[in-house]
Amino acid sequence: MDKDRLKGIGNQIKGTAKEIAGEVTGDAKLEAEGRADKAKGKVQNAVGGAKDAVRDAVDGKDRI
């Protein structure tokens, strides 16, 4: 698993926590930061997945 995927998962979790905290406290800025962190995490996860796919293709792991 690529390190970008792990960072992405971490950012998604952090974003969810911030978003919920913002909702509970009524802090719109914190809620927006949480949504931004979640989006960043999804992008990082996708980049990491693409890197894994390329690495697997080069290593021949996707061959039948």
QUIMO-V586014 format. One record per residue. N is the residue number from 1. RES is the residue in three letters. PSI is psi in whole degrees, -180 to 180 (none if undefined). Layout:
((N:RES:PSI) (N:RES:PSI))
This chain:
((1:MET:133) (2:ASP:148) (3:LYS:-28) (4:ASP:-35) (5:ARG:-42) (6:LEU:-43) (7:LYS:-39) (8:GLY:-44) (9:ILE:-42) (10:GLY:-43) (11:ASN:-34) (12:GLN:-42) (13:ILE:-46) (14:LYS:-42) (15:GLY:-41) (16:THR:-43) (17:ALA:-45) (18:LYS:-43) (19:GLU:-45) (20:ILE:-43) (21:ALA:-40) (22:GLY:-40) (23:GLU:-46) (24:VAL:-41) (25:THR:-9) (26:GLY:19) (27:ASP:99) (28:ALA:-35) (29:LYS:-46) (30:LEU:-40) (31:GLU:-43) (32:ALA:-40) (33:GLU:-40) (34:GLY:-43) (35:ARG:-38) (36:ALA:-42) (37:ASP:-40) (38:LYS:-43) (39:ALA:-43) (40:LYS:-42) (41:GLY:-39) (42:LYS:-40) (43:VAL:-46) (44:GLN:-42) (45:ASN:-41) (46:ALA:-42) (47:VAL:-45) (48:GLY:-39) (49:GLY:-40) (50:ALA:-42) (51:LYS:-43) (52:ASP:-42) (53:ALA:-43) (54:VAL:-45) (55:ARG:-43) (56:ASP:-39) (57:ALA:-41) (58:VAL:-38) (59:ASP:-12) (60:GLY:18) (61:LYS:-16) (62:ASP:4) (63:ARG:147) (64:ILE:none))
